[in-house]
Amino acid sequence: MAEYTTRDIIAMIFAFFLPPIGVGLVRGCHVDLFINIGLTLLGFIPGIAHAFYIIYKHRIH
């Protein structure tokens, strides 16, 4: 079962409304942030999906 930290939950809330901010909180200024900005500009839903994927992938275990 996945246990999420407070940081992950805050990032998920931001990711739902402004996906690049959610990714930026987790990854900082990396390629993932620029990919997410592009996906968000192309369509809001792909940006949200990518943000949640990045948050899940890089959560603290």
PDBQT receptor file of N, H, CA, C and O in Angstrom, charges set to zero:
ATOM      1  N   MET A   1       0.844  -1.181   0.000  1.00  0.00    +0.000 N 
ATOM      2  CA  MET A   1       0.000   0.000   0.000  1.00  0.00    +0.000 C 
ATOM      3  C   MET A   1       0.891   1.246   0.000  1.00  0.00    +0.000 C 
ATOM      4  O   MET A   1       1.877   1.316   0.733  1.00  0.00    +0.000 OA
ATOM      5  N   ALA A   2       0.540   2.195  -0.807  1.00  0.00    +0.000 N 
ATOM      6  H   ALA A   2      -0.262   2.138  -1.403  1.00  0.00    +0.000 HD
ATOM      7  CA  ALA A   2       1.339   3.412  -0.934  1.00  0.00    +0.000 C 
ATOM      8  C   ALA A   2       1.072   4.353   0.231  1.00  0.00    +0.000 C 
ATOM      9  O   ALA A   2      -0.074   4.669   0.552  1.00  0.00    +0.000 OA
ATOM     10  N   GLU A   3       2.151   4.790   0.851  1.00  0.00    +0.000 N 
ATOM     11  H   GLU A   3       3.082   4.534   0.590  1.00  0.00    +0.000 HD
ATOM     12  CA  GLU A   3       2.034   5.780   1.910  1.00  0.00    +0.000 C 
ATOM     13  C   GLU A   3       2.597   7.085   1.385  1.00  0.00    +0.000 C 
ATOM     14  O   GLU A   3       3.758   7.152   0.982  1.00  0.00    +0.000 OA
ATOM     15  N   TYR A   4       1.782   8.113   1.392  1.00  0.00    +0.000 N 
ATOM     16  H   TYR A   4       0.839   8.059   1.720  1.00  0.00    +0.000 HD
ATOM     17  CA  TYR A   4       2.186   9.403   0.867  1.00  0.00    +0.000 C 
ATOM     18  C   TYR A   4       2.516  10.354   2.004  1.00  0.00    +0.000 C 
ATOM     19  O   TYR A   4       1.845  10.372   3.036  1.00  0.00    +0.000 OA
ATOM     20  N   THR A   5       3.559  11.142   1.798  1.00  0.00    +0.000 N 
ATOM     21  H   THR A   5       4.104  11.127   0.959  1.00  0.00    +0.000 HD
ATOM     22  CA  THR A   5       3.947  12.139   2.786  1.00  0.00    +0.000 C 
ATOM     23  C   THR A   5       3.118  13.401   2.567  1.00  0.00    +0.000 C 
ATOM     24  O   THR A   5       2.394  13.522   1.579  1.00  0.00    +0.000 OA
ATOM     25  N   THR A   6       3.237  14.325   3.497  1.00  0.00    +0.000 N 
ATOM     26  H   THR A   6       3.826  14.227   4.300  1.00  0.00    +0.000 HD
ATOM     27  CA  THR A   6       2.537  15.595   3.373  1.00  0.00    +0.000 C 
ATOM     28  C   THR A   6       2.987  16.334   2.116  1.00  0.00    +0.000 C 
ATOM     29  O   THR A   6       2.177  16.965   1.437  1.00  0.00    +0.000 OA
ATOM     30  N   ARG A   7       4.269  16.252   1.814  1.00  0.00    +0.000 N 
ATOM     31  H   ARG A   7       4.926  15.739   2.365  1.00  0.00    +0.000 HD
ATOM     32  CA  ARG A   7       4.801  16.884   0.603  1.00  0.00    +0.000 C 
ATOM     33  C   ARG A   7       4.134  16.321  -0.641  1.00  0.00    +0.000 C 
ATOM     34  O   ARG A   7       3.800  17.074  -1.557  1.00  0.00    +0.000 OA
ATOM     35  N   ASP A   8       3.933  15.005  -0.687  1.00  0.00    +0.000 N 
ATOM     36  H   ASP A   8       4.203  14.394   0.057  1.00  0.00    +0.000 HD
ATOM     37  CA  ASP A   8       3.290  14.374  -1.841  1.00  0.00    +0.000 C 
ATOM     38  C   ASP A   8       1.840  14.825  -1.981  1.00  0.00    +0.000 C 
ATOM     39  O   ASP A   8       1.376  15.081  -3.092  1.00  0.00    +0.000 OA
ATOM     40  N   ILE A   9       1.131  14.921  -0.880  1.00  0.00    +0.000 N 
ATOM     41  H   ILE A   9       1.507  14.713   0.023  1.00  0.00    +0.000 HD
ATOM     42  CA  ILE A   9      -0.272  15.323  -0.923  1.00  0.00    +0.000 C 
ATOM     43  C   ILE A   9      -0.407  16.771  -1.379  1.00  0.00    +0.000 C 
ATOM     44  O   ILE A   9      -1.293  17.092  -2.170  1.00  0.00    +0.000 OA
ATOM     45  N   ILE A  10       0.466  17.645  -0.885  1.00  0.00    +0.000 N 
ATOM     46  H   ILE A  10       1.186  17.384  -0.243  1.00  0.00    +0.000 HD
ATOM     47  CA  ILE A  10       0.448  19.043  -1.324  1.00  0.00    +0.000 C 
ATOM     48  C   ILE A  10       0.776  19.128  -2.810  1.00  0.00    +0.000 C 
ATOM     49  O   ILE A  10       0.151  19.899  -3.538  1.00  0.00    +0.000 OA
ATOM     50  N   ALA A  11       1.745  18.348  -3.263  1.00  0.00    +0.000 N 
ATOM     51  H   ALA A  11       2.253  17.722  -2.672  1.00  0.00    +0.000 HD
ATOM     52  CA  ALA A  11       2.101  18.333  -4.680  1.00  0.00    +0.000 C 
ATOM     53  C   ALA A  11       0.932  17.833  -5.526  1.00  0.00    +0.000 C 
ATOM     54  O   ALA A  11       0.716  18.337  -6.628  1.00  0.00    +0.000 OA
ATOM     55  N   MET A  12       0.177  16.854  -5.034  1.00  0.00    +0.000 N 
ATOM     56  H   MET A  12       0.353  16.445  -4.139  1.00  0.00    +0.000 HD
ATOM     57  CA  MET A  12      -0.986  16.351  -5.772  1.00  0.00    +0.000 C 
ATOM     58  C   MET A  12      -2.077  17.416  -5.883  1.00  0.00    +0.000 C 
ATOM     59  O   MET A  12      -2.723  17.539  -6.923  1.00  0.00    +0.000 OA
ATOM     60  N   ILE A  13      -2.277  18.172  -4.828  1.00  0.00    +0.000 N 
ATOM     61  H   ILE A  13      -1.751  18.071  -3.983  1.00  0.00    +0.000 HD
ATOM     62  CA  ILE A  13      -3.281  19.241  -4.881  1.00  0.00    +0.000 C 
ATOM     63  C   ILE A  13      -2.873  20.282  -5.920  1.00  0.00    +0.000 C 
ATOM     64  O   ILE A  13      -3.694  20.704  -6.734  1.00  0.00    +0.000 OA
ATOM     65  N   PHE A  14      -1.612  20.694  -5.895  1.00  0.00    +0.000 N 
ATOM     66  H   PHE A  14      -0.945  20.351  -5.234  1.00  0.00    +0.000 HD
ATOM     67  CA  PHE A  14      -1.129  21.641  -6.901  1.00  0.00    +0.000 C 
ATOM     68  C   PHE A  14      -1.193  21.027  -8.292  1.00  0.00    +0.000 C 
ATOM     69  O   PHE A  14      -1.534  21.714  -9.255  1.00  0.00    +0.000 OA
ATOM     70  N   ALA A  15      -0.869  19.740  -8.409  1.00  0.00    +0.000 N 
ATOM     71  H   ALA A  15      -0.592  19.182  -7.626  1.00  0.00    +0.000 HD
ATOM     72  CA  ALA A  15      -0.862  19.072  -9.715  1.00  0.00    +0.000 C 
ATOM     73  C   ALA A  15      -2.245  19.035 -10.339  1.00  0.00    +0.000 C 
ATOM     74  O   ALA A  15      -2.371  19.048 -11.564  1.00  0.00    +0.000 OA
ATOM     75  N   PHE A  16      -3.270  18.989  -9.529  1.00  0.00    +0.000 N 
ATOM     76  H   PHE A  16      -3.168  18.978  -8.534  1.00  0.00    +0.000 HD
ATOM     77  CA  PHE A  16      -4.627  18.949 -10.064  1.00  0.00    +0.000 C 
ATOM     78  C   PHE A  16      -5.029  20.290 -10.671  1.00  0.00    +0.000 C 
ATOM     79  O   PHE A  16      -5.699  20.329 -11.702  1.00  0.00    +0.000 OA
ATOM     80  N   PHE A  17      -4.624  21.380 -10.039  1.00  0.00    +0.000 N 
ATOM     81  H   PHE A  17      -4.079  21.348  -9.201  1.00  0.00    +0.000 HD
ATOM     82  CA  PHE A  17      -5.021  22.706 -10.510  1.00  0.00    +0.000 C 
ATOM     83  C   PHE A  17      -3.988  23.341 -11.454  1.00  0.00    +0.000 C 
ATOM     84  O   PHE A  17      -4.361  23.946 -12.460  1.00  0.00    +0.000 OA
ATOM     85  N   LEU A  18      -2.714  23.207 -11.139  1.00  0.00    +0.000 N 
ATOM     86  H   LEU A  18      -2.412  22.716 -10.323  1.00  0.00    +0.000 HD
ATOM     87  CA  LEU A  18      -1.623  23.747 -11.962  1.00  0.00    +0.000 C 
ATOM     88  C   LEU A  18      -0.517  22.695 -12.036  1.00  0.00    +0.000 C 
ATOM     89  O   LEU A  18       0.410  22.717 -11.227  1.00  0.00    +0.000 OA
ATOM     90  N   PRO A  19      -0.606  21.779 -12.996  1.00  0.00    +0.000 N 
ATOM     91  CA  PRO A  19       0.331  20.647 -13.053  1.00  0.00    +0.000 C 
ATOM     92  C   PRO A  19       1.816  20.995 -13.007  1.00  0.00    +0.000 C 
ATOM     93  O   PRO A  19       2.559  20.294 -12.321  1.00  0.00    +0.000 OA
ATOM     94  N   PRO A  20       2.299  22.040 -13.699  1.00  0.00    +0.000 N 
ATOM     95  CA  PRO A  20       3.739  22.314 -13.622  1.00  0.00    +0.000 C 
ATOM     96  C   PRO A  20       4.221  22.659 -12.207  1.00  0.00    +0.000 C 
ATOM     97  O   PRO A  20       5.364  22.365 -11.857  1.00  0.00    +0.000 OA
ATOM     98  N   ILE A  21       3.376  23.267 -11.410  1.00  0.00    +0.000 N 
ATOM     99  H   ILE A  21       2.448  23.505 -11.694  1.00  0.00    +0.000 HD
ATOM    100  CA  ILE A  21       3.786  23.575 -10.036  1.00  0.00    +0.000 C 
ATOM    101  C   ILE A  21       3.936  22.296  -9.224  1.00  0.00    +0.000 C 
ATOM    102  O   ILE A  21       4.873  22.170  -8.436  1.00  0.00    +0.000 OA
ATOM    103  N   GLY A  22       3.021  21.346  -9.409  1.00  0.00    +0.000 N 
ATOM    104  H   GLY A  22       2.260  21.449 -10.049  1.00  0.00    +0.000 HD
ATOM    105  CA  GLY A  22       3.135  20.062  -8.717  1.00  0.00    +0.000 C 
ATOM    106  C   GLY A  22       4.402  19.323  -9.079  1.00  0.00    +0.000 C 
ATOM    107  O   GLY A  22       5.064  18.757  -8.209  1.00  0.00    +0.000 OA
ATOM    108  N   VAL A  23       4.751  19.322 -10.366  1.00  0.00    +0.000 N 
ATOM    109  H   VAL A  23       4.213  19.782 -11.073  1.00  0.00    +0.000 HD
ATOM    110  CA  VAL A  23       5.983  18.672 -10.815  1.00  0.00    +0.000 C 
ATOM    111  C   VAL A  23       7.195  19.430 -10.292  1.00  0.00    +0.000 C 
ATOM    112  O   VAL A  23       8.180  18.821  -9.875  1.00  0.00    +0.000 OA
ATOM    113  N   GLY A  24       7.125  20.749 -10.312  1.00  0.00    +0.000 N 
ATOM    114  H   GLY A  24       6.325  21.244 -10.650  1.00  0.00    +0.000 HD
ATOM    115  CA  GLY A  24       8.236  21.563  -9.826  1.00  0.00    +0.000 C 
ATOM    116  C   GLY A  24       8.518  21.348  -8.350  1.00  0.00    +0.000 C 
ATOM    117  O   GLY A  24       9.672  21.397  -7.925  1.00  0.00    +0.000 OA
ATOM    118  N   LEU A  25       7.472  21.111  -7.564  1.00  0.00    +0.000 N 
ATOM    119  H   LEU A  25       6.534  21.071  -7.910  1.00  0.00    +0.000 HD
ATOM    120  CA  LEU A  25       7.672  20.852  -6.134  1.00  0.00    +0.000 C 
ATOM    121  C   LEU A  25       8.421  19.543  -5.899  1.00  0.00    +0.000 C 
ATOM    122  O   LEU A  25       9.210  19.424  -4.961  1.00  0.00    +0.000 OA
ATOM    123  N   VAL A  26       8.166  18.573  -6.756  1.00  0.00    +0.000 N 
ATOM    124  H   VAL A  26       7.525  18.670  -7.518  1.00  0.00    +0.000 HD
ATOM    125  CA  VAL A  26       8.770  17.255  -6.568  1.00  0.00    +0.000 C 
ATOM    126  C   VAL A  26      10.140  17.165  -7.228  1.00  0.00    +0.000 C 
ATOM    127  O   VAL A  26      11.084  16.652  -6.628  1.00  0.00    +0.000 OA
ATOM    128  N   ARG A  27      10.257  17.661  -8.464  1.00  0.00    +0.000 N 
ATOM    129  H   ARG A  27       9.490  18.078  -8.952  1.00  0.00    +0.000 HD
ATOM    130  CA  ARG A  27      11.488  17.463  -9.241  1.00  0.00    +0.000 C 
ATOM    131  C   ARG A  27      12.371  18.694  -9.352  1.00  0.00    +0.000 C 
ATOM    132  O   ARG A  27      13.553  18.567  -9.672  1.00  0.00    +0.000 OA
ATOM    133  N   GLY A  28      11.841  19.867  -9.100  1.00  0.00    +0.000 N 
ATOM    134  H   GLY A  28      10.881  19.970  -8.840  1.00  0.00    +0.000 HD
ATOM    135  CA  GLY A  28      12.627  21.073  -9.304  1.00  0.00    +0.000 C 
ATOM    136  C   GLY A  28      12.681  21.403 -10.783  1.00  0.00    +0.000 C 
ATOM    137  O   GLY A  28      11.779  21.042 -11.540  1.00  0.00    +0.000 OA
ATOM    138  N   CYS A  29      13.730  22.084 -11.192  1.00  0.00    +0.000 N 
ATOM    139  H   CYS A  29      14.462  22.377 -10.577  1.00  0.00    +0.000 HD
ATOM    140  CA  CYS A  29      13.861  22.524 -12.592  1.00  0.00    +0.000 C 
ATOM    141  C   CYS A  29      14.612  21.460 -13.386  1.00  0.00    +0.000 C 
ATOM    142  O   CYS A  29      15.787  21.628 -13.710  1.00  0.00    +0.000 OA
ATOM    143  N   HIS A  30      13.925  20.373 -13.691  1.00  0.00    +0.000 N 
ATOM    144  H   HIS A  30      12.971  20.237 -13.428  1.00  0.00    +0.000 HD
ATOM    145  CA  HIS A  30      14.490  19.277 -14.475  1.00  0.00    +0.000 C 
ATOM    146  C   HIS A  30      13.706  19.156 -15.768  1.00  0.00    +0.000 C 
ATOM    147  O   HIS A  30      12.762  19.911 -16.001  1.00  0.00    +0.000 OA
ATOM    148  N   VAL A  31      14.093  18.213 -16.603  1.00  0.00    +0.000 N 
ATOM    149  H   VAL A  31      14.860  17.600 -16.413  1.00  0.00    +0.000 HD
ATOM    150  CA  VAL A  31      13.428  17.992 -17.878  1.00  0.00    +0.000 C 
ATOM    151  C   VAL A  31      11.954  17.666 -17.670  1.00  0.00    +0.000 C 
ATOM    152  O   VAL A  31      11.115  18.049 -18.485  1.00  0.00    +0.000 OA
ATOM    153  N   ASP A  32      11.630  16.962 -16.583  1.00  0.00    +0.000 N 
ATOM    154  H   ASP A  32      12.311  16.651 -15.920  1.00  0.00    +0.000 HD
ATOM    155  CA  ASP A  32      10.238  16.612 -16.312  1.00  0.00    +0.000 C 
ATOM    156  C   ASP A  32       9.352  17.848 -16.222  1.00  0.00    +0.000 C 
ATOM    157  O   ASP A  32       8.201  17.810 -16.657  1.00  0.00    +0.000 OA
ATOM    158  N   LEU A  33       9.857  18.924 -15.676  1.00  0.00    +0.000 N 
ATOM    159  H   LEU A  33      10.792  18.955 -15.323  1.00  0.00    +0.000 HD
ATOM    160  CA  LEU A  33       9.087  20.161 -15.566  1.00  0.00    +0.000 C 
ATOM    161  C   LEU A  33       8.767  20.714 -16.954  1.00  0.00    +0.000 C 
ATOM    162  O   LEU A  33       7.636  21.128 -17.209  1.00  0.00    +0.000 OA
ATOM    163  N   PHE A  34       9.745  20.725 -17.843  1.00  0.00    +0.000 N 
ATOM    164  H   PHE A  34      10.663  20.388 -17.636  1.00  0.00    +0.000 HD
ATOM    165  CA  PHE A  34       9.524  21.270 -19.181  1.00  0.00    +0.000 C 
ATOM    166  C   PHE A  34       8.611  20.369 -20.017  1.00  0.00    +0.000 C 
ATOM    167  O   PHE A  34       7.825  20.860 -20.827  1.00  0.00    +0.000 OA
ATOM    168  N   ILE A  35       8.714  19.073 -19.822  1.00  0.00    +0.000 N 
ATOM    169  H   ILE A  35       9.352  18.675 -19.164  1.00  0.00    +0.000 HD
ATOM    170  CA  ILE A  35       7.785  18.150 -20.484  1.00  0.00    +0.000 C 
ATOM    171  C   ILE A  35       6.373  18.421 -20.004  1.00  0.00    +0.000 C 
ATOM    172  O   ILE A  35       5.438  18.445 -20.803  1.00  0.00    +0.000 OA
ATOM    173  N   ASN A  36       6.212  18.624 -18.713  1.00  0.00    +0.000 N 
ATOM    174  H   ASN A  36       6.971  18.604 -18.064  1.00  0.00    +0.000 HD
ATOM    175  CA  ASN A  36       4.890  18.878 -18.164  1.00  0.00    +0.000 C 
ATOM    176  C   ASN A  36       4.319  20.202 -18.649  1.00  0.00    +0.000 C 
ATOM    177  O   ASN A  36       3.124  20.291 -18.930  1.00  0.00    +0.000 OA
ATOM    178  N   ILE A  37       5.145  21.220 -18.750  1.00  0.00    +0.000 N 
ATOM    179  H   ILE A  37       6.116  21.147 -18.521  1.00  0.00    +0.000 HD
ATOM    180  CA  ILE A  37       4.666  22.503 -19.274  1.00  0.00    +0.000 C 
ATOM    181  C   ILE A  37       4.150  22.319 -20.698  1.00  0.00    +0.000 C 
ATOM    182  O   ILE A  37       3.089  22.836 -21.046  1.00  0.00    +0.000 OA
ATOM    183  N   GLY A  38       4.888  21.594 -21.513  1.00  0.00    +0.000 N 
ATOM    184  H   GLY A  38       5.751  21.174 -21.231  1.00  0.00    +0.000 HD
ATOM    185  CA  GLY A  38       4.457  21.331 -22.882  1.00  0.00    +0.000 C 
ATOM    186  C   GLY A  38       3.154  20.552 -22.943  1.00  0.00    +0.000 C 
ATOM    187  O   GLY A  38       2.262  20.889 -23.721  1.00  0.00    +0.000 OA
ATOM    188  N   LEU A  39       3.040  19.513 -22.127  1.00  0.00    +0.000 N 
ATOM    189  H   LEU A  39       3.765  19.239 -21.495  1.00  0.00    +0.000 HD
ATOM    190  CA  LEU A  39       1.807  18.726 -22.108  1.00  0.00    +0.000 C 
ATOM    191  C   LEU A  39       0.625  19.548 -21.614  1.00  0.00    +0.000 C 
ATOM    192  O   LEU A  39      -0.489  19.398 -22.117  1.00  0.00    +0.000 OA
ATOM    193  N   THR A  40       0.857  20.406 -20.643  1.00  0.00    +0.000 N 
ATOM    194  H   THR A  40       1.762  20.528 -20.234  1.00  0.00    +0.000 HD
ATOM    195  CA  THR A  40      -0.218  21.246 -20.123  1.00  0.00    +0.000 C 
ATOM    196  C   THR A  40      -0.671  22.246 -21.186  1.00  0.00    +0.000 C 
ATOM    197  O   THR A  40      -1.864  22.529 -21.294  1.00  0.00    +0.000 OA
ATOM    198  N   LEU A  41       0.252  22.775 -21.959  1.00  0.00    +0.000 N 
ATOM    199  H   LEU A  41       1.221  22.545 -21.871  1.00  0.00    +0.000 HD
ATOM    200  CA  LEU A  41      -0.118  23.701 -23.026  1.00  0.00    +0.000 C 
ATOM    201  C   LEU A  41      -0.867  22.997 -24.154  1.00  0.00    +0.000 C 
ATOM    202  O   LEU A  41      -1.761  23.585 -24.763  1.00  0.00    +0.000 OA
ATOM    203  N   LEU A  42      -0.515  21.751 -24.434  1.00  0.00    +0.000 N 
ATOM    204  H   LEU A  42       0.210  21.274 -23.939  1.00  0.00    +0.000 HD
ATOM    205  CA  LEU A  42      -1.204  20.997 -25.482  1.00  0.00    +0.000 C 
ATOM    206  C   LEU A  42      -2.592  20.543 -25.048  1.00  0.00    +0.000 C 
ATOM    207  O   LEU A  42      -3.509  20.465 -25.866  1.00  0.00    +0.000 OA
ATOM    208  N   GLY A  43      -2.741  20.251 -23.790  1.00  0.00    +0.000 N 
ATOM    209  H   GLY A  43      -1.997  20.315 -23.126  1.00  0.00    +0.000 HD
ATOM    210  CA  GLY A  43      -4.024  19.803 -23.260  1.00  0.00    +0.000 C 
ATOM    211  C   GLY A  43      -3.900  19.653 -21.766  1.00  0.00    +0.000 C 
ATOM    212  O   GLY A  43      -2.944  19.053 -21.274  1.00  0.00    +0.000 OA
ATOM    213  N   PHE A  44      -4.835  20.181 -21.055  1.00  0.00    +0.000 N 
ATOM    214  H   PHE A  44      -5.611  20.669 -21.455  1.00  0.00    +0.000 HD
ATOM    215  CA  PHE A  44      -4.724  20.216 -19.602  1.00  0.00    +0.000 C 
ATOM    216  C   PHE A  44      -4.703  18.813 -18.984  1.00  0.00    +0.000 C 
ATOM    217  O   PHE A  44      -3.962  18.575 -18.030  1.00  0.00    +0.000 OA
ATOM    218  N   ILE A  45      -5.494  17.896 -19.507  1.00  0.00    +0.000 N 
ATOM    219  H   ILE A  45      -6.096  18.089 -20.282  1.00  0.00    +0.000 HD
ATOM    220  CA  ILE A  45      -5.588  16.538 -18.954  1.00  0.00    +0.000 C 
ATOM    221  C   ILE A  45      -4.261  15.779 -19.082  1.00  0.00    +0.000 C 
ATOM    222  O   ILE A  45      -3.862  15.131 -18.114  1.00  0.00    +0.000 OA
ATOM    223  N   PRO A  46      -3.557  15.821 -20.216  1.00  0.00    +0.000 N 
ATOM    224  CA  PRO A  46      -2.249  15.148 -20.266  1.00  0.00    +0.000 C 
ATOM    225  C   PRO A  46      -1.258  15.720 -19.262  1.00  0.00    +0.000 C 
ATOM    226  O   PRO A  46      -0.437  14.984 -18.715  1.00  0.00    +0.000 OA
ATOM    227  N   GLY A  47      -1.328  17.024 -19.016  1.00  0.00    +0.000 N 
ATOM    228  H   GLY A  47      -1.995  17.622 -19.460  1.00  0.00    +0.000 HD
ATOM    229  CA  GLY A  47      -0.450  17.641 -18.021  1.00  0.00    +0.000 C 
ATOM    230  C   GLY A  47      -0.739  17.122 -16.618  1.00  0.00    +0.000 C 
ATOM    231  O   GLY A  47       0.181  16.868 -15.840  1.00  0.00    +0.000 OA
ATOM    232  N   ILE A  48      -2.020  16.966 -16.301  1.00  0.00    +0.000 N 
ATOM    233  H   ILE A  48      -2.767  17.171 -16.933  1.00  0.00    +0.000 HD
ATOM    234  CA  ILE A  48      -2.403  16.439 -14.989  1.00  0.00    +0.000 C 
ATOM    235  C   ILE A  48      -1.939  14.987 -14.852  1.00  0.00    +0.000 C 
ATOM    236  O   ILE A  48      -1.378  14.608 -13.825  1.00  0.00    +0.000 OA
ATOM    237  N   ALA A  49      -2.172  14.185 -15.877  1.00  0.00    +0.000 N 
ATOM    238  H   ALA A  49      -2.628  14.493 -16.711  1.00  0.00    +0.000 HD
ATOM    239  CA  ALA A  49      -1.766  12.769 -15.824  1.00  0.00    +0.000 C 
ATOM    240  C   ALA A  49      -0.262  12.643 -15.651  1.00  0.00    +0.000 C 
ATOM    241  O   ALA A  49       0.201  11.824 -14.857  1.00  0.00    +0.000 OA
ATOM    242  N   HIS A  50       0.499  13.432 -16.377  1.00  0.00    +0.000 N 
ATOM    243  H   HIS A  50       0.123  14.097 -17.022  1.00  0.00    +0.000 HD
ATOM    244  CA  HIS A  50       1.958  13.388 -16.261  1.00  0.00    +0.000 C 
ATOM    245  C   HIS A  50       2.399  13.839 -14.872  1.00  0.00    +0.000 C 
ATOM    246  O   HIS A  50       3.318  13.254 -14.299  1.00  0.00    +0.000 OA
ATOM    247  N   ALA A  51       1.766  14.860 -14.330  1.00  0.00    +0.000 N 
ATOM    248  H   ALA A  51       1.019  15.335 -14.796  1.00  0.00    +0.000 HD
ATOM    249  CA  ALA A  51       2.127  15.346 -13.001  1.00  0.00    +0.000 C 
ATOM    250  C   ALA A  51       1.898  14.269 -11.940  1.00  0.00    +0.000 C 
ATOM    251  O   ALA A  51       2.749  14.050 -11.078  1.00  0.00    +0.000 OA
ATOM    252  N   PHE A  52       0.750  13.601 -12.007  1.00  0.00    +0.000 N 
ATOM    253  H   PHE A  52       0.059  13.779 -12.708  1.00  0.00    +0.000 HD
ATOM    254  CA  PHE A  52       0.492  12.545 -11.027  1.00  0.00    +0.000 C 
ATOM    255  C   PHE A  52       1.462  11.377 -11.202  1.00  0.00    +0.000 C 
ATOM    256  O   PHE A  52       1.868  10.757 -10.220  1.00  0.00    +0.000 OA
ATOM    257  N   TYR A  53       1.832  11.076 -12.438  1.00  0.00    +0.000 N 
ATOM    258  H   TYR A  53       1.502  11.580 -13.236  1.00  0.00    +0.000 HD
ATOM    259  CA  TYR A  53       2.811  10.016 -12.675  1.00  0.00    +0.000 C 
ATOM    260  C   TYR A  53       4.161  10.378 -12.056  1.00  0.00    +0.000 C 
ATOM    261  O   TYR A  53       4.784   9.540 -11.402  1.00  0.00    +0.000 OA
ATOM    262  N   ILE A  54       4.615  11.601 -12.252  1.00  0.00    +0.000 N 
ATOM    263  H   ILE A  54       4.110  12.282 -12.783  1.00  0.00    +0.000 HD
ATOM    264  CA  ILE A  54       5.900  12.038 -11.704  1.00  0.00    +0.000 C 
ATOM    265  C   ILE A  54       5.857  12.027 -10.179  1.00  0.00    +0.000 C 
ATOM    266  O   ILE A  54       6.818  11.599  -9.540  1.00  0.00    +0.000 OA
ATOM    267  N   ILE A  55       4.765  12.486  -9.593  1.00  0.00    +0.000 N 
ATOM    268  H   ILE A  55       3.984  12.833 -10.112  1.00  0.00    +0.000 HD
ATOM    269  CA  ILE A  55       4.647  12.486  -8.139  1.00  0.00    +0.000 C 
ATOM    270  C   ILE A  55       4.689  11.060  -7.606  1.00  0.00    +0.000 C 
ATOM    271  O   ILE A  55       5.354  10.794  -6.605  1.00  0.00    +0.000 OA
ATOM    272  N   TYR A  56       3.982  10.135  -8.269  1.00  0.00    +0.000 N 
ATOM    273  H   TYR A  56       3.442  10.352  -9.082  1.00  0.00    +0.000 HD
ATOM    274  CA  TYR A  56       3.990   8.739  -7.836  1.00  0.00    +0.000 C 
ATOM    275  C   TYR A  56       5.377   8.116  -8.001  1.00  0.00    +0.000 C 
ATOM    276  O   TYR A  56       5.856   7.406  -7.117  1.00  0.00    +0.000 OA
ATOM    277  N   LYS A  57       6.012   8.388  -9.133  1.00  0.00    +0.000 N 
ATOM    278  H   LYS A  57       5.623   8.965  -9.851  1.00  0.00    +0.000 HD
ATOM    279  CA  LYS A  57       7.312   7.800  -9.432  1.00  0.00    +0.000 C 
ATOM    280  C   LYS A  57       8.410   8.265  -8.481  1.00  0.00    +0.000 C 
ATOM    281  O   LYS A  57       9.307   7.492  -8.146  1.00  0.00    +0.000 OA
ATOM    282  N   HIS A  58       8.347   9.518  -8.046  1.00  0.00    +0.000 N 
ATOM    283  H   HIS A  58       7.618  10.146  -8.319  1.00  0.00    +0.000 HD
ATOM    284  CA  HIS A  58       9.431  10.089  -7.245  1.00  0.00    +0.000 C 
ATOM    285  C   HIS A  58       9.040  10.325  -5.795  1.00  0.00    +0.000 C 
ATOM    286  O   HIS A  58       9.633  11.171  -5.126  1.00  0.00    +0.000 OA
ATOM    287  N   ARG A  59       8.055   9.592  -5.301  1.00  0.00    +0.000 N 
ATOM    288  H   ARG A  59       7.574   8.905  -5.844  1.00  0.00    +0.000 HD
ATOM    289  CA  ARG A  59       7.688   9.763  -3.895  1.00  0.00    +0.000 C 
ATOM    290  C   ARG A  59       8.733   9.108  -3.008  1.00  0.00    +0.000 C 
ATOM    291  O   ARG A  59       9.463   8.215  -3.440  1.00  0.00    +0.000 OA
ATOM    292  N   ILE A  60       8.795   9.555  -1.783  1.00  0.00    +0.000 N 
ATOM    293  H   ILE A  60       8.202  10.280  -1.432  1.00  0.00    +0.000 HD
ATOM    294  CA  ILE A  60       9.760   9.004  -0.831  1.00  0.00    +0.000 C 
ATOM    295  C   ILE A  60       9.242   7.664  -0.334  1.00  0.00    +0.000 C 
ATOM    296  O   ILE A  60       8.105   7.563   0.126  1.00  0.00    +0.000 OA
ATOM    297  N   HIS A  61      10.063   6.655  -0.427  1.00  0.00    +0.000 N 
ATOM    298  H   HIS A  61      10.986   6.737  -0.801  1.00  0.00    +0.000 HD
ATOM    299  CA  HIS A  61       9.653   5.306  -0.017  1.00  0.00    +0.000 C 
ATOM    300  C   HIS A  61       9.934   5.069   1.436  1.00  0.00    +0.000 C 
ATOM    301  O   HIS A  61       9.652   3.986   1.951  1.00  0.00    +0.000 OA
TER     302      HIS A  61
